[in-house]
């Protein structure tokens, strides 16, 4: 598995907006980004893992939709998040 419980807790604490915030779009995007990075490294070592490639594409699409939602509803948070995760130029 890509993320341990401790890694998840660190990411959530870094991007949450309140103490009980674990499902906001910013937190979800950060967690998905970590999974995408892990799967990308896996696919470099295993280029014929087509199921993994499909999973990666699904995660990228999900992150894209969450970022579009965040951009529409909270542009300042979107800019902060993309800068922090180095997603856009």
N, CA, C and O of each residue as an XYZ file, in Angstrom:
356
protein
N       0.845     -1.189      0.000
C       0.000      0.000      0.000
C       0.880      1.239      0.000
O       1.978      1.234      0.557
N       0.405      2.265     -0.608
C       1.198      3.462     -0.832
C       1.411      4.274      0.440
O       2.539      4.663      0.742
N       0.362      4.528      1.175
C       0.459      5.426      2.322
C       0.211      4.672      3.620
O      -0.753      3.917      3.749
N       1.096      4.892      4.570
C       0.854      4.337      5.891
C      -0.097      5.272      6.640
O      -0.362      6.389      6.195
N      -0.591      4.814      7.748
C      -1.505      5.627      8.548
C      -0.826      6.903      9.009
O      -1.444      7.968      9.029
N       0.430      6.800      9.377
C       1.167      7.976      9.837
C       1.342      8.995      8.705
O       1.222     10.200      8.926
N       1.624      8.507      7.499
C       1.756      9.404      6.349
C       0.438     10.127      6.075
O       0.420     11.333      5.830
N      -0.668      9.373      6.120
C      -1.992      9.967      5.902
C      -2.270     11.050      6.939
O      -2.748     12.132      6.601
N      -1.968     10.754      8.203
C      -2.203     11.728      9.278
C      -1.383     12.991      9.061
O      -1.876     14.095      9.292
N      -0.136     12.843      8.619
C       0.711     14.005      8.370
C       0.146     14.869      7.242
O       0.122     16.095      7.351
N      -0.303     14.237      6.170
C      -0.863     14.984      5.044
C      -2.153     15.683      5.458
O      -2.362     16.852      5.134
N      -3.009     14.970      6.169
C      -4.283     15.549      6.604
C      -4.031     16.736      7.525
O      -4.670     17.777      7.371
N      -3.110     16.600      8.484
C      -2.847     17.701      9.415
C      -2.259     18.910      8.696
O      -2.479     20.046      9.115
N      -1.520     18.678      7.626
C      -0.906     19.777      6.884
C      -1.927     20.578      6.075
O      -1.789     21.794      5.943
N      -2.948     19.913      5.534
C      -3.879     20.576      4.620
C      -5.283     20.798      5.188
O      -6.121     21.391      4.508
N      -5.563     20.346      6.400
C      -6.911     20.509      6.944
C      -7.147     21.955      7.370
O      -6.213     22.683      7.704
N      -8.421     22.351      7.349
C      -8.770     23.726      7.701
C      -9.230     23.840      9.148
O      -9.209     24.929      9.720
N      -9.649     22.718      9.749
C     -10.014     22.705     11.159
C      -9.570     21.372     11.757
O      -9.059     20.511     11.041
N      -9.758     21.202     13.034
C      -9.261     20.009     13.722
C      -9.932     18.725     13.241
O      -9.300     17.668     13.233
N     -11.192     18.800     12.843
C     -11.918     17.601     12.425
C     -12.076     17.484     10.916
O     -12.838     16.646     10.436
N     -11.369     18.310     10.172
C     -11.480     18.323      8.719
C     -10.611     17.217      8.122
O      -9.384     17.313      8.134
N     -11.249     16.170      7.599
C     -10.506     15.096      6.940
C     -10.985     14.849      5.524
O     -10.393     14.029      4.821
N     -12.031     15.523      5.077
C     -12.587     15.231      3.765
C     -12.766     16.428      2.869
O     -13.444     16.331      1.846
N     -12.181     17.554      3.218
C     -12.323     18.725      2.359
C     -11.593     18.481      1.039
O     -10.709     17.627      0.975
N     -11.947     19.210     -0.002
C     -11.297     19.006     -1.298
C      -9.772     19.156     -1.242
O      -9.056     18.428     -1.930
N      -9.279     20.081     -0.440
C      -7.836     20.280     -0.340
C      -7.146     19.037      0.223
O      -6.099     18.625     -0.277
N      -7.723     18.451      1.245
C      -7.158     17.237      1.845
C      -7.233     16.082      0.854
O      -6.280     15.316      0.712
N      -8.358     15.962      0.173
C      -8.518     14.884     -0.807
C      -7.504     15.006     -1.936
O      -6.918     14.008     -2.353
N      -7.294     16.220     -2.431
C      -6.337     16.432     -3.514
C      -4.927     16.071     -3.046
O      -4.168     15.451     -3.791
N      -4.577     16.453     -1.831
C      -3.242     16.145     -1.311
C      -3.035     14.634     -1.183
O      -1.968     14.126     -1.528
N      -4.039     13.919     -0.694
C      -3.926     12.467     -0.554
C      -3.853     11.785     -1.920
O      -3.066     10.859     -2.116
N      -4.665     12.240     -2.846
C      -4.651     11.662     -4.195
C      -3.309     11.927     -4.870
O      -2.790     11.060     -5.573
N      -2.747     13.106     -4.666
C      -1.453     13.445     -5.251
C      -0.364     12.499     -4.755
O       0.483     12.065     -5.536
N      -0.382     12.181     -3.481
C       0.592     11.234     -2.940
C       0.419      9.853     -3.569
O       1.403      9.197     -3.912
N      -0.824      9.413     -3.721
C      -1.074      8.114     -4.350
C      -0.618      8.121     -5.807
O      -0.065      7.130     -6.285
N      -0.842      9.219     -6.513
C      -0.428      9.336     -7.907
C       1.094      9.231     -8.014
O       1.606      8.555     -8.906
N       1.801      9.881     -7.130
C       3.262      9.819     -7.152
C       3.756      8.401     -6.898
O       4.698      7.941     -7.543
N       3.118      7.710     -5.958
C       3.510      6.336     -5.654
C       3.257      5.416     -6.850
O       4.124      4.621     -7.213
N       2.090      5.519     -7.455
C       1.753      4.659     -8.592
C       2.633      4.981     -9.796
O       2.993      4.078    -10.552
N       2.981      6.242     -9.985
C       3.863      6.620    -11.092
C       5.223      5.948    -10.951
O       5.767      5.434    -11.928
N       5.769      5.949     -9.747
C       7.041      5.279     -9.507
C       6.915      3.771     -9.740
O       7.817      3.148    -10.300
N       5.805      3.197     -9.313
C       5.563      1.772     -9.521
C       5.521      1.437    -11.006
O       6.072      0.421    -11.428
N       4.877      2.278    -11.795
C       4.743      2.019    -13.223
C       6.058      2.182    -13.966
O       6.243      1.580    -15.024
N       6.972      2.982    -13.438
C       8.296      3.084    -14.059
C       9.037      1.758    -13.953
O       9.755      1.362    -14.871
N       8.855      1.075    -12.824
C       9.510     -0.212    -12.623
C       8.726     -1.356    -13.251
O       9.305     -2.399    -13.554
N       7.428     -1.185    -13.453
C       6.555     -2.232    -13.982
C       5.728     -1.686    -15.150
O       4.536     -1.427    -14.990
N       6.335     -1.512    -16.299
C       5.636     -0.854    -17.404
C       4.461     -1.636    -17.989
O       3.631     -1.051    -18.685
N       4.368     -2.931    -17.728
C       3.268     -3.720    -18.289
C       2.102     -3.874    -17.318
O       1.200     -4.677    -17.560
N       2.109     -3.131    -16.243
C       1.011     -3.181    -15.270
C      -0.115     -2.282    -15.779
O      -0.216     -1.119    -15.388
N      -0.953     -2.827    -16.647
C      -1.995     -2.030    -17.280
C      -3.141     -1.715    -16.323
O      -3.799     -0.683    -16.460
N      -3.381     -2.590    -15.365
C      -4.412     -2.309    -14.364
C      -3.965     -1.137    -13.484
O      -4.775     -0.283    -13.124
N      -2.699     -1.104    -13.149
C      -2.167      0.020    -12.375
C      -2.229      1.318    -13.148
O      -2.489      2.383    -12.588
N      -1.987      1.214    -14.454
C      -2.058      2.395    -15.306
C      -3.489      2.941    -15.362
O      -3.706      4.153    -15.338
N      -4.444      2.038    -15.435
C      -5.849      2.458    -15.451
C      -6.222      3.124    -14.129
O      -6.916      4.140    -14.111
N      -5.757      2.545    -13.031
C      -6.003      3.150    -11.716
C      -5.399      4.535    -11.609
O      -5.995      5.441    -11.026
N      -4.206      4.696    -12.178
C      -3.547      6.000    -12.170
C      -4.376      7.023    -12.939
O      -4.557      8.151    -12.481
N      -4.880      6.628    -14.106
C      -5.685      7.545    -14.905
C      -6.978      7.925    -14.186
O      -7.433      9.065    -14.289
N      -7.563      6.988    -13.467
C      -8.776      7.297    -12.707
C      -8.475      8.293    -11.595
O      -9.265      9.204    -11.347
N      -7.332      8.123    -10.918
C      -6.949      9.051     -9.863
C      -6.668     10.445    -10.413
O      -7.046     11.445     -9.802
N      -6.012     10.512    -11.554
C      -5.719     11.805    -12.171
C      -7.023     12.523    -12.525
O      -7.142     13.731    -12.322
N      -7.992     11.786    -13.051
C      -9.286     12.381    -13.380
C     -10.030     12.863    -12.147
O     -10.644     13.929    -12.158
N      -9.970     12.075    -11.088
C     -10.629     12.466     -9.839
C      -9.993     13.728     -9.271
O     -10.695     14.633     -8.820
N      -8.659     13.789     -9.293
C      -7.968     14.979     -8.793
C      -8.309     16.187     -9.646
O      -8.472     17.290     -9.124
N      -8.418     15.993    -10.951
C      -8.761     17.093    -11.851
C     -10.141     17.657    -11.523
O     -10.331     18.873    -11.496
N     -11.107     16.765    -11.272
C     -12.459     17.217    -10.922
C     -12.467     17.959     -9.579
O     -13.140     18.980     -9.440
N     -11.726     17.450     -8.600
C     -11.672     18.122     -7.296
C     -11.013     19.495     -7.412
O     -11.453     20.452     -6.774
N      -9.963     19.594     -8.222
C      -9.311     20.888     -8.413
C     -10.232     21.880     -9.121
O     -10.226     23.069     -8.801
N     -11.019     21.401    -10.075
C     -11.970     22.285    -10.761
C     -13.017     22.794     -9.776
O     -13.385     23.968     -9.809
N     -13.497     21.909     -8.900
C     -14.466     22.306     -7.877
C     -13.853     23.349     -6.949
O     -14.480     24.364     -6.648
N     -12.637     23.099     -6.502
C     -11.971     24.015     -5.585
C     -11.711     25.362     -6.252
O     -11.857     26.407     -5.619
N     -11.330     25.340     -7.512
C     -11.081     26.581     -8.247
C     -12.351     27.410     -8.366
O     -12.304     28.638     -8.290
N     -13.483     26.741     -8.552
C     -14.754     27.422     -8.707
C     -15.262     27.998     -7.380
O     -15.830     29.090     -7.365
N     -15.066     27.281     -6.269
C     -15.660     27.676     -5.000
C     -14.727     28.415     -4.047
O     -15.196     29.201     -3.223
N     -13.417     28.182     -4.138
C     -12.474     28.835     -3.229
C     -11.142     29.013     -3.963
O     -10.216     28.218     -3.805
N     -11.073     30.068     -4.762
C      -9.925     30.266     -5.641
C      -8.637     30.485     -4.854
O      -7.574     30.031     -5.278
N      -8.714     31.168     -3.724
C      -7.511     31.407     -2.916
C      -6.934     30.084     -2.405
O      -5.722     29.874     -2.449
N      -7.795     29.205     -1.926
C      -7.348     27.894     -1.453
C      -6.776     27.070     -2.604
O      -5.798     26.344     -2.426
N      -7.386     27.185     -3.779
C      -6.899     26.497     -4.975
C      -5.477     26.934     -5.308
O      -4.610     26.096     -5.557
N      -5.236     28.240     -5.313
C      -3.910     28.749     -5.628
C      -2.881     28.293     -4.595
O      -1.769     27.898     -4.943
N      -3.262     28.353     -3.340
C      -2.370     27.930     -2.262
C      -2.024     26.441     -2.401
O      -0.867     26.048     -2.253
N      -3.028     25.634     -2.682
C      -2.846     24.188     -2.790
C      -1.972     23.819     -3.989
O      -1.067     22.994     -3.862
N      -2.233     24.419     -5.142
C      -1.445     24.091     -6.326
C       0.006     24.542     -6.159
O       0.921     23.896     -6.669
N       0.210     25.627     -5.460
C       1.578     26.086     -5.202
C       2.285     25.133     -4.244
O       3.448     24.789     -4.455
N       1.594     24.709     -3.203
C       2.164     23.819     -2.197
C       2.501     22.443     -2.787
O       3.552     21.877     -2.487
N       1.609     21.911     -3.623
C       1.809     20.583     -4.204
C       2.574     20.620     -5.529
O       2.901     19.579     -6.098
N       2.851     21.825     -6.006
C       3.574     22.026     -7.272
C       2.869     21.332     -8.433
O       3.478     20.568     -9.182
N       1.567     21.614     -8.566
C       0.757     20.982     -9.595
C       0.685     21.791    -10.875
O       0.655     21.220    -11.965
N       0.657     23.096    -10.765
C       0.547     23.958    -11.947
C       1.750     24.886    -11.999
O       2.438     25.092    -11.000
N       1.990     25.440    -13.175
C       3.104     26.373    -13.321
C       2.644     27.792    -13.141
O       3.450     28.718    -13.230
